[in-house]
């Protein structure tokens, strides 16, 4: 991935040295003198939001809350689309709009009363030029079930411009996974890992494909790698527990069921995880009694 120096960033984004330094001090982008392509995308989004009068503290807290709300998400500005909602910031992810600080799903409307989806479809008609513009187009098209092929085309355009854009591989993999094209999904998840070996979400998604195609030991390895990178990745704990159940390694499954119940105390899957913990513990007690007899 190309690196950009400070002068490049100021020239490309048309911002001042004071703005860049201020955003770095506010924790909106990593402090340093060189910037990756991802940093450039993040800074562009920060610039646009600041022009809309969204406060740096709101941006910072929204990013942190979104990472906590969606397991495995590392950079919400890259992996989801965002929009201003009054003085707050909301994100569109997997067809839903979420205000992450309050943890509330929101109606996807602009202040003018027009549905944002309409405005987004107008933007999609305009010809994108950069990798980030093609990526944003792909994210917007994914929300429309009838536009999946166009979304795939948009993500391929991203990779033509920036071949190591890992989130584009992730989104392509997910589109293929949802259409049960597991071979293509696996290809893109593995490419995402090549682009970014510390991308926990890529290992998690790869684990799902391997699990779906019956390669359980390989799936367990992928889930374990995701958890090494992100120990609080609740969904990875859940899925690896299921995988260990299939390989009859109930003690290992128990550890991950317990981890999941600590990370998700009230979600719909938490009840199943707690039931699994009780079931395994009850089974272990019976085996202990049997051995004593």
Secondary structure, 3 states (H helix, E strand, C coil): CCCEEHHHHHHHHCCCHHHHHHHHHCCCCCCCCEECHHHHHHHHHHHHHHHCCCCHHHHHHHHHHHHHHCCCCCCHHHHCEEEEECCEEEEEECCEEEECCCCEECCCECCCCCEHHHHHHHHHHCCCCCHHHHHHHHHHHHCCHHHHHHHHHHHHHHHHHCCCCHHHHHHHHHHHHHCCCHHHHHHHHHHHHHHCCCCHHHHHHHHHHHHHCCCHHHHHHHHHHHHHHCCCCHHHHHHHHHHHHHCCCHHHHHHHHHHHHHHCCCCHHHHHHHHHHHHHHHHHHHHHHHHHC
